[in-house]
Amino acid sequence: MTAPHYSDVCEGCLALDRTRTVVPPANTTPNQHGLIADYLCHRCGHIWTCGWAEEAAA
């Protein structure tokens, strides 16, 4: 897994003025199920964490 595929939209910017600011992960930590990504919005300073699971191949 590579981090650029795990960009997320900042909920802080959405709440402030409905701007969809796409933020790449500031840090990623792989685990047995996928990865944990930490985000820091460059626009409003909002910080959040998101877990991403890897899907099994069909």
N, C-alpha and C positions, 0 to 999 in steps of 0.2 A: 504494500500500500504506500502511496506517496501523498504527502500532505496537501499539495495544491488542489487535489480533487475534493478536499473537505472544507472549502470555503463556506461561510455561513452569512446570513443577513443579520445585521445588528438590530436587536429589538429596542435598544436605547434610542437609536435614530428614528425608528418607526414610531415610537411613542412621542418623541419630541416634535417632529414635523412631517411624519410619514415618508421620510427619505429612505430608500432602499440602499443602504451602504453595504456592499459585499466586502467581507473581511476574511483574509486568509488566516490560518491558524498561526499563533505566535509560538506554540510549542505542541508537539505531539508525543504521546507515550503509547507504544504498542502494548497490547496485552493478548491473552489467549483467545479473546473473542473478536478483536478488531483493534480500535485505538481510542484513546481519550485525547481530545483536542482542547487546548486553552486558547482563548481569543482575547484580543485587546483592540477595541475600535480606535482607529487613528483620528476619527472625526469627533466623537463625543466622549471618549474615554471609558465607555462601558466595558466591563470585563465579564466573561462567562466561560463555562466549560460545557463540552458536549461529548457524549459517547457515541461512537460509530461502530456498528457491528458489520462483520464481513459475512456476506451471504454465501451459502454453500453452492457449488456448481451444480447445475441441473443435469 
